[in-house]
């Protein structure tokens, strides 16, 4: 239910910019933030639903910049295969995953690829219409294109197939086309450091995507693939483990148009939960290299986002907020910068007015029982999310903290 006016008072407001929180009040009208007050100003609350935020942190909703919402595993449901045989089964699981993400504070998601065509597009539209609970969604194409047996031929290899794939994705209504520029050990004939597509094929994808108004995302690790993606206008590059100086120069040249998602969840999980042995040691070494790489990328002014690759066994939907701690512990990024990347930079990726607590922005808000800047892990537990608001709608209302005010004035609790 959408209240015409909601006033959240007395919270410590983390506005998403990365700056220090401030004591203040936030007024929501309809689906937008109407006012943010700090200092000694008073806010009228006539006709408002008033939420007492004292002792809590008010912040923008989290934005998953590497979402695989069609991947089947959620925290309350494991699935034996990553590719359910029936589209209807995938659809039902995806609807469930959408609610799980919103329940855990993710009010927006930018897809990094679907396992079946068309599902994300329909889900996006149903969420936007308010008929299904889930994060506002930028929908992607399938991340694999199967012209035949998916196990025999997991990617298109010709420019003609790429063009057809992009056109089909545009016809379905996708916002994004996801391609593997480099391989994936264990899932594709090509390994992590091998290129999958010819330059002609990547150029064909870029031409078709530009004509259709679609964004391009790449799974890419080696320097040659990173440069290939950047030369052809890819907007999001995931993994980006091995850029050389030329790739970093290209990143800096295009820093106003591109985003990077390092995606360290699987490696971090192996370090923290895997058995002792050579695999765990290699994971530690890989995280050390990732830290150096991400430091170099960020030094060029490139936007680096957390989150990614959830929906697997062991990395189920609902555990996504673990990435915030991974960014702090393993990449050396401060809690404030990490939360800014998960909100403000995520909003820039979504290309919508989300990700900030600021007038005119969509009222996607979390009221957190605790201080995520002091302990970023508080965001991993949905019980600490006392309020989840999306576009002014209360998906989760704080129990015993909300009161109706008819006509009165409440002075701001801000310290000034």
C-alpha positions in Angstrom: 0.0 0.0 0.0 1.3 3.4 -0.9 0.8 6.2 1.6 0.3 9.6 0.1 2.9 11.0 2.6 5.3 9.2 4.8 7.7 11.0 7.2 10.7 9.1 8.6 12.1 11.0 11.6 15.2 10.9 13.7 17.2 8.4 11.7 20.9 8.6 10.9 20.7 9.2 7.2 23.3 7.6 4.9 22.3 9.3 1.6 24.4 7.0 -0.7 27.0 9.6 -1.6 29.6 7.9 0.6 29.7 10.7 3.1 29.1 10.5 6.8 25.5 9.9 8.0 23.6 12.8 9.4 20.7 13.0 11.8 17.7 14.0 9.9 14.1 13.5 8.6 13.0 12.3 5.2 9.6 13.1 3.7 8.1 10.8 1.0 5.2 11.9 -1.2 3.8 9.3 -3.6 6.7 7.3 -5.1 9.4 10.1 -4.6 11.5 11.6 -1.9 10.0 15.1 -1.4 12.4 16.5 1.2 15.4 15.7 3.2 15.9 17.8 6.3 18.8 18.3 8.6 19.4 20.9 11.2 16.7 22.6 13.3 14.0 22.9 10.6 10.5 21.6 11.3 8.6 19.3 8.9 4.8 19.4 8.7 3.3 15.9 9.2 -0.3 16.6 8.6 -1.8 13.5 6.9 1.5 11.7 7.1 2.4 8.2 8.2 5.2 8.9 10.7 8.0 6.3 11.2 10.2 6.8 14.2 13.7 6.2 13.0 15.6 7.0 16.2 18.5 4.6 16.8 18.4 3.4 13.2 20.1 4.1 9.8 18.1 5.2 6.9 19.7 4.4 3.5 18.9 3.8 -0.1 17.8 0.3 -1.1 20.6 -2.0 -2.3 21.1 -2.5 -6.0 22.5 -5.7 -7.4 24.5 -4.9 -10.4 25.2 -8.5 -11.4 21.9 -10.3 -10.9 21.1 -13.8 -12.1 17.5 -13.8 -10.9 16.6 -16.9 -13.0 19.3 -19.0 -11.4 17.3 -21.5 -9.3 18.9 -21.6 -5.8 17.5 -19.5 -3.0 18.2 -19.5 0.7 15.0 -21.5 1.4 15.2 -23.8 -1.6 18.0 -25.8 -3.2 17.7 -27.2 -6.8 19.6 -30.1 -8.2 20.4 -28.5 -11.6 21.2 -25.0 -12.8 18.9 -25.5 -15.8 15.4 -26.7 -15.0 13.9 -28.5 -18.0 10.6 -26.7 -18.0 10.2 -22.9 -18.6 7.2 -22.8 -16.3 9.4 -24.2 -13.5 12.1 -21.6 -14.1 9.4 -18.9 -14.1 7.9 -19.9 -10.8 11.4 -20.1 -9.2 12.3 -16.7 -10.7 9.2 -15.1 -9.2 10.1 -16.6 -5.8 13.7 -15.3 -6.2 12.5 -11.8 -6.9 10.6 -11.7 -3.6 13.6 -13.1 -1.7 15.8 -10.3 -3.1 13.3 -7.6 -2.1 12.9 -9.2 1.3 16.7 -8.8 1.8 16.7 -5.2 0.9 17.5 -5.3 -2.9 15.1 -2.8 -4.4 16.8 -2.8 -7.8 18.6 -5.4 -9.9 20.6 -5.2 -13.2 20.6 -8.5 -14.8 23.8 -10.3 -16.0 22.0 -12.9 -18.0 19.0 -15.3 -17.9 18.9 -19.1 -18.3 15.8 -19.0 -20.5 14.6 -16.3 -22.9 11.8 -13.9 -22.2 11.2 -14.6 -18.5 13.0 -11.6 -17.1 11.2 -9.2 -19.5 7.8 -10.4 -18.3 9.0 -10.3 -14.7 10.3 -6.7 -15.1 6.9 -5.6 -16.4 4.9 -7.4 -13.7 7.1 -5.9 -10.9 6.8 -2.4 -12.5 3.0 -2.8 -12.5 3.0 -3.8 -8.8 1.6 -7.3 -9.4 4.7 -9.2 -8.3 7.1 -8.3 -5.4 10.7 -7.9 -6.5 13.5 -5.5 -7.3 12.9 -3.0 -10.1 14.7 -4.9 -12.9 16.8 -4.2 -16.0 16.1 -7.4 -18.0 18.8 -9.3 -19.9 18.9 -11.8 -22.7 20.0 -15.3 -22.1 23.7 -15.4 -21.3 24.2 -18.5 -23.4 22.7 -18.8 -26.9 21.9 -22.4 -27.8 21.2 -22.8 -31.5 21.3 -26.6 -30.9 22.5 -28.9 -28.2 23.5 -26.6 -25.3 26.1 -29.0 -24.1 27.6 -29.4 -27.5 27.6 -25.8 -28.5 27.3 -23.2 -25.7 27.9 -20.0 -27.6 27.3 -18.5 -31.0 30.5 -18.4 -33.0 29.6 -16.4 -36.1 28.6 -12.9 -36.8 25.3 -14.0 -38.4 24.4 -16.0 -35.3 25.3 -13.0 -33.0 23.2 -10.7 -35.1 20.2 -13.0 -34.9 20.6 -13.4 -31.2 20.7 -9.7 -30.5 17.6 -9.1 -32.8 15.7 -11.9 -31.0 16.7 -10.4 -27.6 15.4 -6.9 -28.8 12.2 -8.5 -30.0 11.6 -10.1 -26.6 12.0 -6.7 -25.0 15.3 -7.1 -23.2 17.2 -4.1 -21.9 20.6 -5.8 -22.0 22.4 -8.4 -24.1 25.0 -10.5 -22.2 27.8 -12.3 -24.0 30.7 -14.4 -23.0 33.8 -12.8 -24.5 36.1 -15.2 -22.6 35.4 -18.8 -21.6 34.5 -20.4 -18.3 36.4 -23.4 -17.0 34.1 -26.5 -16.5 31.2 -25.1 -18.5 32.6 -24.2 -21.9 35.2 -25.6 -24.3 37.2 -22.4 -23.8 38.9 -21.6 -20.5 39.0 -18.5 -18.4 41.9 -17.0 -20.3 40.7 -17.9 -23.8 38.5 -15.7 -26.1 35.2 -17.1 -27.3 34.2 -14.7 -30.0 36.0 -13.2 -33.0 36.3 -9.5 -33.3 34.0 -9.6 -36.3 31.3 -11.3 -34.1 31.7 -8.8 -31.3 31.5 -5.9 -33.7 28.3 -7.4 -35.1 26.8 -7.7 -31.7 27.7 -4.0 -31.0 26.2 -2.8 -34.3 22.9 -4.7 -33.7 22.7 -3.6 -30.0 23.3 0.1 -30.9 20.6 -0.1 -33.6 18.1 -1.7 -31.1 19.0 0.6 -28.2 20.3 -2.2 -26.0 23.1 -2.2 -23.5 25.9 -4.8 -23.8 27.4 -6.8 -20.9 30.4 -9.1 -21.1 31.8 -12.0 -19.0 35.4 -11.3 -19.6 38.7 -12.0 -17.7 41.8 -11.6 -19.9 43.2 -8.3 -21.1 42.6 -9.1 -24.7 38.9 -9.7 -24.1 38.6 -6.6 -21.9 40.0 -4.5 -24.7 37.7 -6.1 -27.2 34.7 -5.3 -25.1 35.8 -1.7 -24.5 36.6 -1.1 -28.2 33.1 -2.2 -29.1 31.1 -0.2 -26.6 30.2 -2.7 -23.9 28.7 -0.9 -20.9 29.3 -3.5 -18.2 32.3 -5.8 -17.9 32.1 -8.6 -15.3 35.1 -10.3 -13.7 37.9 -8.2 -15.4 40.7 -10.1 -13.5 43.7 -9.4 -15.8 43.7 -6.0 -17.4 47.0 -4.8 -18.8 48.1 -1.2 -19.0 46.5 -0.7 -22.4 43.2 -2.1 -21.0 43.4 0.2 -18.0 44.0 3.2 -20.4 40.9 2.2 -22.4 38.9 1.9 -19.1 40.0 5.4 -18.1 39.1 6.8 -21.5 35.6 5.4 -21.3 35.1 5.8 -17.5 32.0 8.0 -18.0 30.2 5.2 -19.9 31.4 1.9 -18.3 31.0 -0.1 -15.1 33.0 -3.0 -13.8 31.8 -5.9 -11.6 34.8 -7.8 -10.2 32.6 -10.7 -8.8 34.6 -12.3 -6.0 31.8 -14.2 -4.2 32.8 -17.7 -5.3 36.5 -17.1 -4.5 35.8 -15.5 -1.1 33.4 -18.4 -0.2 36.2 -20.9 -0.9 38.6 -19.0 1.2 36.2 -18.7 4.1 34.4 -22.0 4.0 36.5 -24.3 1.8 38.6 -27.2 3.1 42.3 -26.5 3.7 44.5 -27.4 0.8 45.9 -26.2 -2.5 42.5 -25.0 -3.8 42.0 -22.7 -0.8 45.5 -21.4 -1.1 45.0 -20.6 -4.8 41.8 -18.8 -3.9 43.7 -16.6 -1.4 46.3 -15.8 -4.0 43.5 -15.0 -6.5 41.9 -12.6 -4.0 45.2 -10.9 -3.5 45.6 -10.4 -7.2 42.0 -9.2 -7.4 42.7 -6.6 -4.7 45.6 -5.2 -6.7 43.6 -5.2 -9.9 40.6 -3.5 -8.4 42.8 -0.9 -6.8 44.3 -0.1 -10.2 40.9 0.1 -11.9 39.5 2.4 -9.2 42.6 4.6 -9.4 41.6 5.3 -13.1 38.2 6.6 -11.9 36.2 3.6 -13.2 33.0 2.7 -11.3 33.4 -0.6 -9.6 30.3 -2.4 -8.2 29.8 -5.2 -5.7 27.5 -8.2 -5.9 27.2 -11.0 -8.4 26.8 -14.6 -9.2 24.2 -15.6 -6.7 21.7 -18.4 -7.3 24.2 -21.2 -7.2 24.3 -23.9 -4.4 26.3 -22.3 -1.6 25.7 -18.8 -3.1 21.9 -18.7 -3.0 19.7 -15.7 -3.6 19.3 -14.1 -0.2 23.0 -14.2 0.7 23.9 -11.4 -1.8 24.7 -8.9 0.9 27.7 -10.9 1.8 29.5 -9.2 -1.0 29.5 -6.0 1.0 31.8 -7.6 3.6 33.9 -9.2 0.9 34.6 -5.8 -0.7 35.7 -4.4 2.6 37.8 -7.4 3.8 39.3 -8.6 0.5 39.4 -5.5 -1.7 40.3 -2.9 0.9 37.3 -0.7 0.0 35.9 1.3 3.0 32.4 0.5 4.2 31.2 4.0 3.1 32.6 3.6 -0.4 31.3 0.0 -0.6 27.8 1.2 0.4 28.0 4.1 -2.1 28.9 1.6 -4.8 25.9 -0.6 -3.9 23.5 2.4 -4.0 24.6 5.5 -5.8 26.8 3.7 -8.5 24.1 1.0 -8.8 21.6 3.8 -9.5 23.8 5.1 -12.3 24.0 1.6 -13.7 20.3 1.2 -13.6 20.0 4.7 -15.3 17.1 5.6 -13.1 16.7 8.0 -10.2 17.5 5.5 -7.6 20.4 5.0 -5.2 20.3 8.2 -3.3 18.3 9.7 -0.4 17.7 13.0 -2.1 14.7 15.0 -3.3 13.3 13.9 -6.6 14.7 10.3 -6.3 12.4 7.3 -6.2 11.7 6.4 -2.6 13.6 3.1 -2.4 14.6 3.1 1.2 15.8 0.8 4.0 15.5 1.5 7.7 18.3 -0.6 9.3 18.5 -1.6 13.0 22.1 -0.8 13.4 25.0 1.1 11.7 26.2 -0.6 8.5 29.2 1.7 8.4 30.4 0.3 11.8 29.4 -3.3 11.0 28.5 -3.8 7.3 27.4 -7.4 8.1 24.2 -6.0 9.7 22.8 -5.9 6.1 23.2 -9.7 5.7 20.4 -10.4 8.2 16.9 -9.4 6.9 15.7 -9.1 10.5 17.8 -6.0 10.8 15.8 -4.4 7.9 12.9 -2.8 9.9 11.5 -1.0 6.8 11.8 -1.8 3.1 10.2 0.8 0.9 10.1 0.6 -2.9 8.8 3.5 -4.9 6.9 4.8 -1.8 5.3 1.4 -1.2 6.0 -0.3 2.2 7.1 -3.8 1.3 7.9 -4.2 5.0 6.7 -1.8 7.7 8.5 -1.5 11.0 6.5 -3.2 13.7 5.4 -1.0 16.6 7.2 2.0 15.3 4.6 3.6 13.0 1.9 6.0 14.1 -0.7 8.0 12.3 -0.6 11.8 12.7 -3.6 14.0 11.8 -2.4 17.6 12.2 0.7 18.4 14.2 4.3 19.6 13.7 7.3 17.5 14.7 10.7 19.3 15.1 13.6 17.7 13.4 15.8 15.7 15.6 18.9 16.6 13.6 21.8 17.9 15.6 22.6 20.5 13.0 
